Amino acid sequence: SIARASAALRDALVTVDFFRPFSIDGETGMRYRGTGVVLDAAAGLVAVDRNTVTSTLGDASLTLGGRVTVAARVEYVHPLHNFALLRYDPACVPADVRVSAAKLAPRPLPPGAEVVRAAL
């Protein structure tokens, strides 16, 4: 259900802001905003789409719990698939801000399975 999915992802979704100091690769935009998902809270690993983080050259920040912003580093941008990986320092997250990793299922969905789309 939507309520169950929302509760499961509440502390795993983050707002990602990405800023490039100049245009590269024919892209004219310089500021991007999207949603990322925490893959490993202890290691500070976040996945985001390449429409939000377009390259490794730029500055990223994450808003956690809708109220705390921390700096992030672009670790990897996949050259073909639509994802990038960011890393933040978990020590920079205040103790009263809950951050948890999303639980990912390592199996394909069967035909007709219910899918809930979640975003900020």
C-alpha positions, 0 to 999 in steps of 0.5 A: 500500500501507499502508506506502507511504502511511504513509511518504509522510505520516509527516512531513505529519501533525500533532496539532491541539489547539484551545481556545475560552475560552468557548462560542459558536454553541451549541457547549458544548465548549471543547477539541478534538483532531484530526489535521491535514495540512501543505499547505505546510511552508515557509509553515506551512500546515495543513488540519484538519477543522471538528470539531477547529477549530470557529471562528476564535475560539480558540487552536490548537497543533500537535504535530509529529513527536509531540514538539514543540508550536508555536503556530498561528493559525486563518487560515480556517474554511470556512462550509460545507465541513468544513475549516479552515486553520491557520498556524504559524511554520516558524522555531519548528520545531527543525532536527531535527524533519522536517516536509514537505507532503503530496503531493495529487493534483489529479485525481479517483479512478477507481471502484475505486481503492485508498484508504488512510485515515491518521491519528495 
